């Protein structure tokens, strides 16, 4: 994939976006282009043609055969998408990448060398094989880099809303770091949210205990946030410890958000191939793009 380097010579990994001709993918491509510019890196636009053929043969074969090749529409899609993005964003470096094979496996492989992988919340199926919702759900488990799922119709606001970071009991520094990085790139503010669902209250002592639990959670998050900000530009940040089902709380918080950020604990999942219930509901119902960060 294309390389852009920093002034010190360090290589910057590209933003990778999957397209399939759907409106969902087009929205994702627009978000990905803006993210590449924010990061000062290149954009790789990818389409995958479902086939048993060797993945590396798509571009060479289709170019040699021309319009009669089954993958010709995919290459036309890549070219149209790249041209449109470069026209909208002069100076953006865009690479076109075609693959044959299973969409999830191809995108997982590309995620190994990506800064972030971007997909639409739905696909059209068709030649690109992006079945409705399935690719984003599977990649939430398998992507080697942060995955951003963009809902159809999303449009960036004139002024960025808060970046909502959903923190569970593990207080993952990876999740908080990703959210803080997005805030620094956009100039927005950070909203760290911890949701908890208490059992029905049975006594005054119980109510007191829940208040203590909430206060301790806020203190722990504040400590982690201070550690993340140490030695860096100060962030505008707020902490919210809210009662309720985590999925419901995060979906509600996404209403005015620029981005929602959550972690994916790959190794803690009990059912292979199934995302956790909170992540599943958030990917289906969030009103803003959702970043899923692999947690080590």
Secondary structure, DSSP 4 states (H G I P E B T S, - for coil): ---EE-TT-PEEPEEEEE--SSHHHHHHHHHHHHHHHHHT--EEEEEEE--SS-GGGHHHHHHHHGGGSTTHHHHHHHHHHHHHHHHHSTT--EEEEEEES-HHHHHHHHHTTEEEEEEES---BGGGTB-TTHHHHHHHHH-SSEEEEE-TT----SS--EEEEE--TT--HHHHHHHHHHHHHHT--EEEEEEE-PPPP-SHHHHHHHHHHHHHHHHHHHHHHHHHHTTS----EEEEEEES-HHHHHHHHGGGEEEEEEEE-GGG-SSTT---HHHHHHHHH-SSEEEEEE--
